[in-house]
């Protein structure tokens, strides 16, 4: 069971990122648009526990997110350049960078501190821990080298300002989300 803590973008930014998903799919390329579940939406993952069990920290996470005003005023951010992750078997994850502003990095650290205090034994993925995290929004998985140029030609790569306006906990076993902000 994997559980993750995810930040959600404002409606305009979400629509722009979904447009990139749609453009990729329309071009016959891998895209998150093919995942039609109700919980599939653009997000930035801030913590992952491969063995789950993060629900015990929900009250502490809500307090952190409320203190940052995520649900009320939001936290400003910028979607930046395209990124590639992976490369196993000549396939990559295509994403857009989230510019790691000081407020975002501080919020990220506060989320991890709340998790450590409430769940001292939880093992979090190294890729989401402070000093190992690359904030991003995924556009496509399993994209190969031949598809990469075509993908970059159809997705928007202009900087996209946004506000984080929500947060949730995702549970991969039950395929459910729990709102946190």
Secondary structure by P-SEA (a helix, b strand, c coil): cccbbbbbbcaaaaaaaaaaaaaaaaaccccccccccccccbbbbcbbbcccccccaaaaaaaaaaaaccccbbbbbbbbbbbbccccccbbbbbbbccccaaaaaaaaaaaaaaaaacccccccccccccccbbbbbccccccccaaaaaaacccccbbbbbbcbbbbbbccccbbbbcc
